[in-house]
Amino acid sequence: MPPPTPLSSASAALRRRLQQSLRTRGGAESGPSRWTSPGHEERPKGYLFNRTPPPPGQSRKWEDWELPCYVTSFLTIVILGVGLNAKPDLTIETWAHEKALERLKIENSLAAAATNNNSESSSYDESD
């Protein structure tokens, strides 16, 4: 067997120290778990938030924080929905589009005025 290199011996020592200090959730093989204390459950029951459902025909009692949390969440969604839909469109594309429409309107009015001037001057020529 080849002699151990300093790197392999250092990694082996680090691995041993880490394995000793590692603990798994739900309890380690030896000693108490860092996640549970005596009197607490070791494993989840399989229900949402680890709560058993109420008996049939009974409804769950709301906790004190639930109503304000739900009302605040609903109002936040409504305010953001209305506010974000009502905000002005300030993108550069919209601004450029509006400027292009203004320029087209000015060009069309100038072209119409020039056409009117040409038709009026030609009608004067015909009357002479």
N, CA, C and O atoms as a Tinker XYZ file with bonds, in Angstrom:
   512  protein
     1  N      0.843000   -1.177000    0.000000    73     2
     2  CA     0.000000    0.000000    0.000000    64     1     3
     3  C      0.886000    1.238000    0.000000    63     2     4     5
     4  O      1.844000    1.311000    0.770000    81     3
     5  N      0.574000    2.231000   -0.872000    73     3     6
     6  CA     1.420000    3.424000   -0.932000    64     5     7
     7  C      1.237000    4.260000    0.338000    63     6     8     9
     8  O      0.182000    4.222000    0.971000    81     7
     9  N      2.246000    4.991000    0.689000    73     7    10
    10  CA     2.148000    5.821000    1.899000    64     9    11
    11  C      1.099000    6.923000    1.696000    63    10    12    13
    12  O      0.974000    7.454000    0.593000    81    11
    13  N      0.351000    7.270000    2.741000    73    11    14
    14  CA    -0.690000    8.296000    2.584000    64    13    15
    15  C     -0.079000    9.671000    2.303000    63    14    16    17
    16  O      0.929000   10.057000    2.895000    81    15
    17  N     -0.704000   10.380000    1.404000    73    15    18
    18  CA    -0.229000   11.721000    1.088000    64    17    19
    19  C     -0.816000   12.694000    2.109000    63    18    20    21
    20  O     -1.830000   12.395000    2.740000    81    19
    21  N     -0.189000   13.844000    2.272000    73    19    22
    22  CA    -0.720000   14.820000    3.240000    64    21    23
    23  C     -2.144000   15.260000    2.913000    63    22    24    25
    24  O     -2.937000   15.515000    3.819000    81    23
    25  N     -2.472000   15.351000    1.626000    73    23    26
    26  CA    -3.813000   15.788000    1.244000    64    25    27
    27  C     -4.855000   14.736000    1.597000    63    26    28    29
    28  O     -5.929000   15.079000    2.091000    81    27
    29  N     -4.562000   13.469000    1.355000    73    27    30
    30  CA    -5.544000   12.434000    1.661000    64    29    31
    31  C     -5.714000   12.273000    3.166000    63    30    32    33
    32  O     -6.825000   12.018000    3.631000    81    31
    33  N     -4.647000   12.415000    3.932000    73    31    34
    34  CA    -4.796000   12.298000    5.389000    64    33    35
    35  C     -5.554000   13.494000    5.952000    63    34    36    37
    36  O     -6.321000   13.344000    6.903000    81    35
    37  N     -5.351000   14.679000    5.379000    73    35    38
    38  CA    -6.083000   15.861000    5.846000    64    37    39
    39  C     -7.564000   15.735000    5.503000    63    38    40    41
    40  O     -8.420000   16.105000    6.306000    81    39
    41  N     -7.870000   15.213000    4.308000    73    39    42
    42  CA    -9.278000   15.063000    3.941000    64    41    43
    43  C     -9.955000   13.993000    4.787000    63    42    44    45
    44  O    -11.131000   14.124000    5.126000    81    43
    45  N     -9.225000   12.937000    5.132000    73    43    46
    46  CA    -9.795000   11.894000    5.984000    64    45    47
    47  C    -10.080000   12.439000    7.376000    63    46    48    49
    48  O    -11.126000   12.140000    7.953000    81    47
    49  N     -9.161000   13.239000    7.926000    73    47    50
    50  CA    -9.378000   13.824000    9.248000    64    49    51
    51  C    -10.569000   14.780000    9.224000    63    50    52    53
    52  O    -11.373000   14.797000   10.156000    81    51
    53  N    -10.682000   15.572000    8.163000    73    51    54
    54  CA   -11.808000   16.504000    8.043000    64    53    55
    55  C    -13.126000   15.742000    7.922000    63    54    56    57
    56  O    -14.127000   16.134000    8.522000    81    55
    57  N    -13.134000   14.654000    7.148000    73    55    58
    58  CA   -14.334000   13.848000    6.990000    64    57    59
    59  C    -14.766000   13.253000    8.326000    63    58    60    61
    60  O    -15.958000   13.244000    8.633000    81    59
    61  N    -13.809000   12.749000    9.139000    73    59    62
    62  CA   -14.153000   12.177000   10.445000    64    61    63
    63  C    -14.745000   13.240000   11.365000    63    62    64    65
    64  O    -15.721000   12.977000   12.068000    81    63
    65  N    -14.162000   14.438000   11.366000    73    63    66
    66  CA   -14.684000   15.500000   12.240000    64    65    67
    67  C    -16.082000   15.933000   11.808000    63    66    68    69
    68  O    -16.946000   16.192000   12.646000    81    67
    69  N    -16.299000   16.011000   10.488000    73    67    70
    70  CA   -17.616000   16.422000   10.011000    64    69    71
    71  C    -18.664000   15.358000   10.294000    63    70    72    73
    72  O    -19.789000   15.692000   10.668000    81    71
    73  N    -18.327000   14.094000   10.125000    73    71    74
    74  CA   -19.287000   13.032000   10.379000    64    73    75
    75  C    -19.680000   12.988000   11.847000    63    74    76    77
    76  O    -20.822000   12.659000   12.170000    81    75
    77  N    -18.763000   13.311000   12.732000    73    75    78
    78  CA   -19.079000   13.315000   14.155000    64    77    79
    79  C    -20.016000   14.462000   14.506000    63    78    80    81
    80  O    -20.890000   14.315000   15.361000    81    79
    81  N    -19.834000   15.617000   13.839000    73    79    82
    82  CA   -20.630000   16.780000   14.196000    64    81    83
    83  C    -21.945000   16.875000   13.422000    63    82    84    85
    84  O    -22.825000   17.655000   13.787000    81    83
    85  N    -22.084000   16.078000   12.346000    73    83    86
    86  CA   -23.327000   16.127000   11.570000    64    85    87
    87  C    -24.467000   15.500000   12.358000    63    86    88    89
    88  O    -24.302000   14.476000   13.021000    81    87
    89  N    -25.615000   16.135000   12.269000    73    87    90
    90  CA   -26.818000   15.579000   12.879000    64    89    91
    91  C    -27.908000   15.604000   11.829000    63    90    92    93
    92  O    -27.976000   16.514000   11.003000    81    91
    93  N    -28.741000   14.616000   11.870000    73    91    94
    94  CA   -29.813000   14.556000   10.891000    64    93    95
    95  C    -31.106000   15.013000   11.527000    63    94    96    97
    96  O    -31.277000   14.919000   12.742000    81    95
    97  N    -32.016000   15.507000   10.708000    73    95    98
    98  CA   -33.306000   15.956000   11.214000    64    97    99
    99  C    -34.130000   14.747000   11.628000    63    98   100   101
   100  O    -34.172000   13.741000   10.920000    81    99
   101  N    -34.780000   14.852000   12.773000    73    99   102
   102  CA   -35.574000   13.745000   13.265000    64   101   103
   103  C    -34.836000   12.920000   14.296000    63   102   104   105
   104  O    -35.383000   11.944000   14.810000    81   103
   105  N    -33.613000   13.288000   14.608000    73   103   106
   106  CA   -32.879000   12.582000   15.648000    64   105   107
   107  C    -31.672000   11.866000   15.095000    63   106   108   109
   108  O    -31.741000   11.233000   14.041000    81   107
   109  N    -30.573000   11.965000   15.801000    73   107   110
   110  CA   -29.356000   11.283000   15.400000    64   109   111
   111  C    -29.361000    9.889000   16.000000    63   110   112   113
   112  O    -30.237000    9.540000   16.792000    81   111
   113  N    -28.390000    9.113000   15.621000    73   111   114
   114  CA   -28.304000    7.747000   16.127000    64   113   115
   115  C    -28.056000    7.738000   17.627000    63   114   116   117
   116  O    -28.627000    6.925000   18.354000    81   115
   117  N    -27.218000    8.627000   18.076000    73   115   118
   118  CA   -26.887000    8.638000   19.507000    64   117   119
   119  C    -27.167000   10.016000   20.083000    63   118   120   121
   120  O    -26.741000   11.022000   19.517000    81   119
   121  N    -27.873000   10.071000   21.192000    73   119   122
   122  CA   -28.122000   11.333000   21.876000    64   121   123
   123  C    -29.334000   12.056000   21.343000    63   122   124   125
   124  O    -29.933000   11.629000   20.357000    81   123
   125  N    -29.706000   13.162000   21.995000    73   123   126
   126  CA   -30.883000   13.922000   21.562000    64   125   127
   127  C    -30.616000   14.685000   20.271000    63   126   128   129
   128  O    -29.477000   15.025000   19.950000    81   127
   129  N    -31.676000   14.939000   19.555000    73   127   130
   130  CA   -31.574000   15.673000   18.304000    64   129   131
   131  C    -31.505000   17.158000   18.584000    63   130   132   133
   132  O    -32.019000   17.632000   19.597000    81   131
   133  N    -30.874000   17.885000   17.693000    73   131   134
   134  CA   -30.839000   19.333000   17.869000    64   133   135
   135  C    -32.144000   19.976000   17.402000    63   134   136   137
   136  O    -32.378000   21.151000   17.683000    81   135
   137  N    -33.009000   19.222000   16.687000    73   135   138
   138  CA   -34.250000   19.773000   16.157000    64   137   139
   139  C    -35.448000   19.497000   17.050000    63   138   140   141
   140  O    -36.455000   20.199000   16.962000    81   139
   141  N    -35.362000   18.515000   17.886000    73   139   142
   142  CA   -36.493000   18.187000   18.740000    64   141   143
   143  C    -36.039000   18.130000   20.181000    63   142   144   145
   144  O    -34.859000   17.930000   20.466000    81   143
   145  N    -36.967000   18.305000   21.070000    73   143   146
   146  CA   -36.686000   18.172000   22.496000    64   145   147
   147  C    -37.668000   17.148000   23.049000    63   146   148   149
   148  O    -38.639000   16.806000   22.373000    81   147
   149  N    -37.440000   16.656000   24.250000    73   147   150
   150  CA   -38.357000   15.647000   24.793000    64   149   151
   151  C    -39.777000   16.182000   24.837000    63   150   152   153
   152  O    -40.007000   17.326000   25.227000    81   151
   153  N    -40.730000   15.348000   24.433000    73   151   154
   154  CA   -42.130000   15.745000   24.410000    64   153   155
   155  C    -42.600000   16.204000   23.048000    63   154   156   157
   156  O    -43.801000   16.400000   22.861000    81   155
   157  N    -41.715000   16.383000   22.096000    73   155   158
   158  CA   -42.082000   16.775000   20.732000    64   157   159
   159  C    -42.055000   15.552000   19.830000    63   158   160   161
   160  O    -41.395000   14.555000   20.120000    81   159
   161  N    -42.782000   15.655000   18.740000    73   159   162
   162  CA   -42.852000   14.545000   17.810000    64   161   163
   163  C    -41.575000   14.468000   16.983000    63   162   164   165
   164  O    -40.959000   15.482000   16.656000    81   163
   165  N    -41.206000   13.267000   16.662000    73   163   166
   166  CA   -40.011000   13.051000   15.865000    64   165   167
   167  C    -40.305000   13.149000   14.371000    63   166   168   169
   168  O    -39.464000   13.619000   13.604000    81   167
   169  N    -41.480000   12.715000   13.957000    73   167   170
   170  CA   -41.813000   12.678000   12.539000    64   169   171
   171  C    -43.122000   13.420000   12.305000    63   170   172   173
   172  O    -43.981000   13.453000   13.186000    81   171
   173  N    -43.284000   14.020000   11.120000    73   171   174
   174  CA   -44.547000   14.693000   10.818000    64   173   175
   175  C    -45.694000   13.697000   10.679000    63   174   176   177
   176  O    -45.485000   12.518000   10.396000    81   175
   177  N    -46.910000   14.198000   10.884000    73   175   178
   178  CA   -48.103000   13.343000   10.794000    64   177   179
   179  C    -48.553000   13.128000    9.356000    63   178   180   181
   180  O    -49.304000   12.193000    9.080000    81   179
   181  N    -48.109000   13.972000    8.441000    73   179   182
   182  CA   -48.520000   13.838000    7.056000    64   181   183
   183  C    -49.608000   14.822000    6.668000    63   182   184   185
   184  O    -50.088000   14.779000    5.535000    81   183
   185  N    -50.015000   15.711000    7.573000    73   183   186
   186  CA   -51.027000   16.718000    7.272000    64   185   187
   187  C    -50.359000   18.074000    7.063000    63   186   188   189
   188  O    -49.227000   18.296000    7.494000    81   187
   189  N    -51.076000   18.974000    6.399000    73   187   190
   190  CA   -50.556000   20.303000    6.155000    64   189   191
   191  C    -50.305000   21.024000    7.470000    63   190   192   193
   192  O    -51.180000   21.050000    8.336000    81   191
   193  N    -49.144000   21.599000    7.627000    73   191   194
   194  CA   -48.700000   22.304000    8.838000    64   193   195
   195  C    -48.742000   21.393000   10.062000    63   194   196   197
   196  O    -48.808000   21.878000   11.192000    81   195
   197  N    -48.705000   20.089000    9.848000    73   195   198
   198  CA   -48.659000   19.101000   10.915000    64   197   199
   199  C    -49.877000   19.185000   11.832000    63   198   200   201
   200  O    -49.780000   18.883000   13.021000    81   199
   201  N    -51.044000   19.599000   11.276000    73   199   202
   202  CA   -52.284000   19.710000   12.058000    64   201   203
   203  C    -53.263000   18.658000   11.584000    63   202   204   205
   204  O    -53.483000   18.490000   10.384000    81   203
   205  N    -53.842000   17.960000   12.523000    73   203   206
   206  CA   -54.866000   16.995000   12.144000    64   205   207
   207  C    -56.145000   17.744000   11.775000    63   206   208   209
   208  O    -56.458000   18.765000   12.386000    81   207
   209  N    -56.877000   17.256000   10.795000    73   207   210
   210  CA   -58.110000   17.951000   10.401000    64   209   211
   211  C    -59.172000   17.835000   11.490000    63   210   212   213
   212  O    -59.166000   16.873000   12.257000    81   211
   213  N    -60.097000   18.820000   11.566000    73   211   214
   214  CA   -61.166000   18.739000   12.573000    64   213   215
   215  C    -62.123000   17.599000   12.242000    63   214   216   217
   216  O    -62.160000   17.127000   11.105000    81   215
   217  N    -62.884000   17.162000   13.218000    73   215   218
   218  CA   -63.856000   16.092000   12.958000    64   217   219
   219  C    -64.885000   16.529000   11.912000    63   218   220   221
   220  O    -65.112000   17.726000   11.738000    81   219
   221  N    -65.497000   15.593000   11.228000    73   219   222
   222  CA   -66.491000   15.954000   10.194000    64   221   223
   223  C    -67.631000   16.774000   10.800000    63   222   224   225
   224  O    -68.135000   16.475000   11.882000    81   223
   225  N    -68.018000   17.819000   10.063000    73   223   226
   226  CA   -69.104000   18.679000   10.521000    64   225   227
   227  C    -68.621000   19.888000   11.308000    63   226   228   229
   228  O    -69.405000   20.803000   11.559000    81   227
   229  N    -67.366000   19.915000   11.699000    73   227   230
   230  CA   -66.829000   21.071000   12.431000    64   229   231
   231  C    -65.861000   21.814000   11.527000    63   230   232   233
   232  O    -65.162000   21.216000   10.708000    81   231
   233  N    -65.836000   23.143000   11.694000    73   231   234
   234  CA   -64.899000   23.933000   10.907000    64   233   235
   235  C    -63.721000   24.335000   11.802000    63   234   236   237
   236  O    -63.828000   24.390000   13.027000    81   235
   237  N    -62.633000   24.603000   11.159000    73   235   238
   238  CA   -61.434000   24.993000   11.885000    64   237   239
   239  C    -61.577000   26.417000   12.406000    63   238   240   241
   240  O    -62.084000   27.288000   11.699000    81   239
   241  N    -61.140000   26.660000   13.627000    73   239   242
   242  CA   -61.215000   28.005000   14.207000    64   241   243
   243  C    -60.033000   28.820000   13.705000    63   242   244   245
   244  O    -58.888000   28.370000   13.751000    81   243
   245  N    -60.325000   30.027000   13.224000    73   243   246
   246  CA   -59.265000   30.888000   12.725000    64   245   247
   247  C    -58.421000   31.396000   13.875000    63   246   248   249
   248  O    -58.914000   31.612000   14.983000    81   247
   249  N    -57.130000   31.586000   13.592000    73   247   250
   250  CA   -56.243000   32.175000   14.587000    64   249   251
   251  C    -56.312000   33.690000   14.458000    63   250   252   253
   252  O    -56.863000   34.220000   13.493000    81   251
   253  N    -55.737000   34.387000   15.456000    73   251   254
   254  CA   -55.853000   35.853000   15.516000    64   253   255
   255  C    -55.208000   36.550000   14.322000    63   254   256   257
   256  O    -55.683000   37.604000   13.899000    81   255
   257  N    -54.159000   35.994000   13.781000    73   255   258
   258  CA   -53.426000   36.674000   12.723000    64   257   259
   259  C    -54.045000   36.463000   11.347000    63   258   260   261
   260  O    -53.721000   37.203000   10.419000    81   259
   261  N    -54.916000   35.490000   11.187000    73   259   262
   262  CA   -55.374000   35.115000    9.855000    64   261   263
   263  C    -56.244000   36.166000    9.168000    63   262   264   265
   264  O    -55.999000   36.488000    8.005000    81   263
   265  N    -57.244000   36.705000    9.848000    73   263   266
   266  CA   -58.131000   37.681000    9.208000    64   265   267
   267  C    -57.372000   38.929000    8.759000    63   266   268   269
   268  O    -57.515000   39.327000    7.603000    81   267
   269  N    -56.556000   39.578000    9.633000    73   267   270
   270  CA   -55.810000   40.747000    9.139000    64   269   271
   271  C    -54.856000   40.408000    7.994000    63   270   272   273
   272  O    -54.662000   41.217000    7.087000    81   271
   273  N    -54.266000   39.226000    8.034000    73   271   274
   274  CA   -53.338000   38.840000    6.967000    64   273   275
   275  C    -54.079000   38.667000    5.647000    63   274   276   277
   276  O    -53.610000   39.143000    4.613000    81   275
   277  N    -55.227000   37.996000    5.666000    73   275   278
   278  CA   -55.977000   37.771000    4.436000    64   277   279
   279  C    -56.542000   39.076000    3.886000    63   278   280   281
   280  O    -56.509000   39.299000    2.676000    81   279
   281  N    -57.058000   39.938000    4.756000    73   279   282
   282  CA   -57.612000   41.221000    4.306000    64   281   283
   283  C    -56.512000   42.081000    3.706000    63   282   284   285
   284  O    -56.701000   42.681000    2.648000    81   283
   285  N    -55.370000   42.147000    4.369000    73   283   286
   286  CA   -54.251000   42.950000    3.867000    64   285   287
   287  C    -53.748000   42.412000    2.534000    63   286   288   289
   288  O    -53.445000   43.190000    1.629000    81   287
   289  N    -53.658000   41.102000    2.403000    73   287   290
   290  CA   -53.204000   40.509000    1.141000    64   289   291
   291  C    -54.181000   40.829000    0.009000    63   290   292   293
   292  O    -53.759000   41.188000   -1.090000    81   291
   293  N    -55.474000   40.701000    0.270000    73   291   294
   294  CA   -56.476000   40.987000   -0.748000    64   293   295
   295  C    -56.419000   42.454000   -1.169000    63   294   296   297
   296  O    -56.435000   42.761000   -2.361000    81   295
   297  N    -56.354000   43.358000   -0.190000    73   295   298
   298  CA   -56.305000   44.787000   -0.521000    64   297   299
   299  C    -55.029000   45.143000   -1.275000    63   298   300   301
   300  O    -55.055000   45.992000   -2.166000    81   299
   301  N    -53.921000   44.508000   -0.931000    73   299   302
   302  CA   -52.676000   44.760000   -1.643000    64   301   303
   303  C    -52.798000   44.352000   -3.106000    63   302   304   305
   304  O    -52.346000   45.076000   -3.993000    81   303
   305  N    -53.402000   43.206000   -3.357000    73   303   306
   306  CA   -53.571000   42.750000   -4.737000    64   305   307
   307  C    -54.485000   43.689000   -5.509000    63   306   308   309
   308  O    -54.214000   43.998000   -6.669000    81   307
   309  N    -55.566000   44.148000   -4.882000    73   307   310
   310  CA   -56.498000   45.059000   -5.558000    64   309   311
   311  C    -55.824000   46.397000   -5.853000    63   310   312   313
   312  O    -55.921000   46.914000   -6.966000    81   311
   313  N    -55.142000   46.953000   -4.858000    73   311   314
   314  CA   -54.492000   48.256000   -5.047000    64   313   315
   315  C    -53.415000   48.173000   -6.120000    63   314   316   317
   316  O    -53.309000   49.062000   -6.964000    81   315
   317  N    -52.609000   47.103000   -6.091000    73   315   318
   318  CA   -51.583000   46.961000   -7.116000    64   317   319
   319  C    -52.192000   46.731000   -8.494000    63   318   320   321
   320  O    -51.699000   47.266000   -9.488000    81   319
   321  N    -53.252000   45.947000   -8.560000    73   319   322
   322  CA   -53.895000   45.699000   -9.849000    64   321   323
   323  C    -54.457000   46.956000  -10.459000    63   322   324   325
   324  O    -54.266000   47.209000  -11.648000    81   323
   325  N    -55.150000   47.750000   -9.664000    73   323   326
   326  CA   -55.722000   49.001000  -10.173000    64   325   327
   327  C    -54.622000   50.010000  -10.460000    63   326   328   329
   328  O    -54.630000   50.666000  -11.501000    81   327
   329  N    -53.679000   50.135000   -9.540000    73   327   330
   330  CA   -52.613000   51.129000   -9.698000    64   329   331
   331  C    -51.713000   50.859000  -10.882000    63   330   332   333
   332  O    -51.365000   51.783000  -11.618000    81   331
   333  N    -51.328000   49.609000  -11.080000    73   331   334
   334  CA   -50.441000   49.301000  -12.192000    64   333   335
   335  C    -51.150000   49.384000  -13.527000    63   334   336   337
   336  O    -50.511000   49.663000  -14.541000    81   335
   337  N    -52.452000   49.150000  -13.557000    73   335   338
   338  CA   -53.184000   49.296000  -14.819000    64   337   339
   339  C    -53.467000   50.753000  -15.140000    63   338   340   341
   340  O    -53.650000   51.096000  -16.308000    81   339
   341  N    -53.509000   51.615000  -14.141000    73   339   342
   342  CA   -53.846000   53.018000  -14.365000    64   341   343
   343  C    -52.607000   53.900000  -14.539000    63   342   344   345
   344  O    -52.746000   55.095000  -14.801000    81   343
   345  N    -51.415000   53.349000  -14.404000    73   343   346
   346  CA   -50.233000   54.192000  -14.517000    64   345   347
   347  C    -50.037000   54.644000  -15.958000    63   346   348   349
   348  O    -50.403000   53.930000  -16.891000    81   347
   349  N    -49.467000   55.815000  -16.139000    73   347   350
   350  CA   -49.264000   56.308000  -17.508000    64   349   351
   351  C    -48.178000   55.509000  -18.223000    63   350   352   353
   352  O    -47.253000   54.985000  -17.601000    81   351
   353  N    -48.315000   55.431000  -19.537000    73   351   354
   354  CA   -47.332000   54.724000  -20.346000    64   353   355
   355  C    -46.219000   55.702000  -20.689000    63   354   356   357
   356  O    -46.406000   56.589000  -21.522000    81   355
   357  N    -45.068000   55.547000  -20.057000    73   355   358
   358  CA   -43.965000   56.479000  -20.247000    64   357   359
   359  C    -42.788000   55.833000  -20.963000    63   358   360   361
   360  O    -41.644000   56.238000  -20.759000    81   359
   361  N    -43.048000   54.850000  -21.787000    73   359   362
   362  CA   -41.956000   54.199000  -22.500000    64   361   363
   363  C    -41.494000   55.070000  -23.658000    63   362   364   365
   364  O    -42.245000   55.904000  -24.164000    81   363
   365  N    -40.260000   54.867000  -24.065000    73   363   366
   366  CA   -39.687000   55.660000  -25.154000    64   365   367
   367  C    -40.403000   55.354000  -26.474000    63   366   368   369
   368  O    -40.513000   56.222000  -27.341000    81   367
   369  N    -40.890000   54.113000  -26.620000    73   367   370
   370  CA   -41.576000   53.755000  -27.854000    64   369   371
   371  C    -42.885000   54.527000  -28.001000    63   370   372   373
   372  O    -43.228000   54.974000  -29.095000    81   371
   373  N    -43.614000   54.682000  -26.895000    73   371   374
   374  CA   -44.882000   55.424000  -26.941000    64   373   375
   375  C    -44.618000   56.896000  -27.255000    63   374   376   377
   376  O    -45.329000   57.510000  -28.051000    81   375
   377  N    -43.594000   57.450000  -26.621000    73   375   378
   378  CA   -43.252000   58.858000  -26.870000    64   377   379
   379  C    -42.882000   59.055000  -28.337000    63   378   380   381
   380  O    -43.336000   60.007000  -28.971000    81   379
   381  N    -42.057000   58.155000  -28.878000    73   379   382
   382  CA   -41.629000   58.280000  -30.275000    64   381   383
   383  C    -42.816000   58.125000  -31.220000    63   382   384   385
   384  O    -42.902000   58.818000  -32.233000    81   383
   385  N    -43.733000   57.213000  -30.887000    73   383   386
   386  CA   -44.917000   57.021000  -31.718000    64   385   387
   387  C    -45.774000   58.295000  -31.752000    63   386   388   389
   388  O    -46.252000   58.707000  -32.809000    81   387
   389  N    -45.957000   58.907000  -30.579000    73   387   390
   390  CA   -46.746000   60.150000  -30.530000    64   389   391
   391  C    -46.072000   61.262000  -31.311000    63   390   392   393
   392  O    -46.748000   62.016000  -32.011000    81   391
   393  N    -44.752000   61.382000  -31.208000    73   391   394
   394  CA   -44.026000   62.414000  -31.960000    64   393   395
   395  C    -44.132000   62.159000  -33.467000    63   394   396   397
   396  O    -44.285000   63.098000  -34.249000    81   395
   397  N    -44.050000   60.896000  -33.868000    73   395   398
   398  CA   -44.164000   60.577000  -35.296000    64   397   399
   399  C    -45.560000   60.923000  -35.811000    63   398   400   401
   400  O    -45.699000   61.427000  -36.925000    81   399
   401  N    -46.598000   60.655000  -35.007000    73   399   402
   402  CA   -47.954000   61.020000  -35.423000    64   401   403
   403  C    -48.114000   62.529000  -35.532000    63   402   404   405
   404  O    -48.764000   63.017000  -36.457000    81   403
   405  N    -47.526000   63.276000  -34.592000    73   403   406
   406  CA   -47.588000   64.744000  -34.673000    64   405   407
   407  C    -46.918000   65.246000  -35.944000    63   406   408   409
   408  O    -47.451000   66.127000  -36.619000    81   407
   409  N    -45.743000   64.689000  -36.282000    73   407   410
   410  CA   -45.031000   65.117000  -37.488000    64   409   411
   411  C    -45.827000   64.778000  -38.749000    63   410   412   413
   412  O    -45.880000   65.569000  -39.691000    81   411
   413  N    -46.451000   63.584000  -38.756000    73   411   414
   414  CA   -47.273000   63.224000  -39.910000    64   413   415
   415  C    -48.458000   64.171000  -40.062000    63   414   416   417
   416  O    -48.823000   64.550000  -41.175000    81   415
   417  N    -49.049000   64.548000  -38.939000    73   415   418
   418  CA   -50.185000   65.474000  -38.976000    64   417   419
   419  C    -49.751000   66.829000  -39.541000    63   418   420   421
   420  O    -50.451000   67.421000  -40.362000    81   419
   421  N    -48.589000   67.311000  -39.094000    73   419   422
   422  CA   -48.073000   68.603000  -39.591000    64   421   423
   423  C    -47.760000   68.502000  -41.083000    63   422   424   425
   424  O    -48.099000   69.398000  -41.856000    81   423
   425  N    -47.105000   67.393000  -41.489000    73   423   426
   426  CA   -46.780000   67.217000  -42.909000    64   425   427
   427  C    -48.054000   67.144000  -43.758000    63   426   428   429
   428  O    -48.113000   67.728000  -44.841000    81   427
   429  N    -49.063000   66.435000  -43.272000    73   427   430
   430  CA   -50.318000   66.340000  -44.029000    64   429   431
   431  C    -51.008000   67.689000  -44.134000    63   430   432   433
   432  O    -51.557000   68.026000  -45.183000    81   431
   433  N    -50.983000   68.471000  -43.045000    73   431   434
   434  CA   -51.630000   69.784000  -43.112000    64   433   435
   435  C    -50.852000   70.713000  -44.046000    63   434   436   437
   436  O    -51.458000   71.505000  -44.767000    81   435
   437  N    -49.516000   70.627000  -44.043000    73   435   438
   438  CA   -48.721000   71.451000  -44.964000    64   437   439
   439  C    -48.965000   71.030000  -46.413000    63   438   440   441
   440  O    -49.075000   71.869000  -47.307000    81   439
   441  N    -49.047000   69.708000  -46.628000    73   439   442
   442  CA   -49.298000   69.214000  -47.992000    64   441   443
   443  C    -50.694000   69.627000  -48.455000    63   442   444   445
   444  O    -50.879000   69.969000  -49.623000    81   443
   445  N    -51.673000   69.598000  -47.557000    73   443   446
   446  CA   -53.029000   70.011000  -47.926000    64   445   447
   447  C    -53.066000   71.503000  -48.214000    63   446   448   449
   448  O    -53.749000   71.949000  -49.136000    81   447
   449  N    -52.325000   72.276000  -47.417000    73   447   450
   450  CA   -52.286000   73.720000  -47.661000    64   449   451
   451  C    -51.613000   74.020000  -48.992000    63   450   452   453
   452  O    -52.059000   74.898000  -49.730000    81   451
   453  N    -50.547000   73.299000  -49.300000    73   451   454
   454  CA   -49.851000   73.514000  -50.583000    64   453   455
   455  C    -50.753000   73.119000  -51.746000    63   454   456   457
   456  O    -50.758000   73.785000  -52.782000    81   455
   457  N    -51.508000   72.052000  -51.585000    73   455   458
   458  CA   -52.426000   71.625000  -52.635000    64   457   459
   459  C    -53.523000   72.664000  -52.834000    63   458   460   461
   460  O    -53.902000   72.964000  -53.966000    81   459
   461  N    -54.029000   73.207000  -51.742000    73   459   462
   462  CA   -55.055000   74.251000  -51.848000    64   461   463
   463  C    -54.495000   75.489000  -52.519000    63   462   464   465
   464  O    -55.171000   76.107000  -53.342000    81   463
   465  N    -53.277000   75.859000  -52.182000    73   463   466
   466  CA   -52.663000   77.039000  -52.812000    64   465   467
   467  C    -52.479000   76.820000  -54.307000    63   466   468   469
   468  O    -52.721000   77.722000  -55.109000    81   467
   469  N    -52.051000   75.620000  -54.675000    73   467   470
   470  CA   -51.858000   75.321000  -56.101000    64   469   471
   471  C    -53.192000   75.326000  -56.843000    63   470   472   473
   472  O    -53.271000   75.827000  -57.965000    81   471
   473  N    -54.232000   74.778000  -56.235000    73   471   474
   474  CA   -55.527000   74.748000  -56.922000    64   473   475
   475  C    -56.119000   76.144000  -57.001000    63   474   476   477
   476  O    -56.780000   76.470000  -57.987000    81   475
   477  N    -55.901000   76.984000  -55.982000    73   475   478
   478  CA   -56.416000   78.353000  -56.035000    64   477   479
   479  C    -55.669000   79.161000  -57.102000    63   478   480   481
   480  O    -56.275000   79.935000  -57.844000    81   479
   481  N    -54.347000   78.972000  -57.170000    73   479   482
   482  CA   -53.589000   79.725000  -58.178000    64   481   483
   483  C    -53.970000   79.256000  -59.590000    63   482   484   485
   484  O    -54.021000   80.074000  -60.508000    81   483
   485  N    -54.230000   77.993000  -59.778000    73   483   486
   486  CA   -54.628000   77.511000  -61.096000    64   485   487
   487  C    -56.029000   78.003000  -61.448000    63   486   488   489
   488  O    -56.308000   78.249000  -62.621000    81   487
   489  N    -56.917000   78.152000  -60.467000    73   487   490
   490  CA   -58.260000   78.670000  -60.756000    64   489   491
   491  C    -58.171000   80.163000  -61.106000    63   490   492   493
   492  O    -58.972000   80.647000  -61.906000    81   491
   493  N    -57.232000   80.890000  -60.534000    73   491   494
   494  CA   -57.049000   82.275000  -60.908000    64   493   495
   495  C    -56.546000   82.402000  -62.341000    63   494   496   497
   496  O    -56.938000   83.298000  -63.089000    81   495
   497  N    -55.652000   81.457000  -62.697000    73   495   498
   498  CA   -55.122000   81.481000  -64.056000    64   497   499
   499  C    -56.222000   81.203000  -65.067000    63   498   500   501
   500  O    -56.213000   81.798000  -66.145000    81   499
   501  N    -57.144000   80.346000  -64.770000    73   499   502
   502  CA   -58.224000   80.004000  -65.700000    64   501   503
   503  C    -59.193000   81.176000  -65.855000    63   502   504   505
   504  O    -59.752000   81.369000  -66.935000    81   503
   505  N    -59.399000   81.953000  -64.807000    73   503   506
   506  CA   -60.343000   83.043000  -64.896000    64   505   507
   507  C    -59.784000   84.236000  -65.663000    63   506   508   509
   508  O    -60.549000   85.074000  -66.140000    81   507
   509  N    -58.476000   84.324000  -65.789000    73   507   510
   510  CA   -57.891000   85.448000  -66.515000    64   509   511
   511  C    -58.032000   85.371000  -67.954000    63   510   512
   512  O    -57.576000   86.264000  -68.668000    81   511
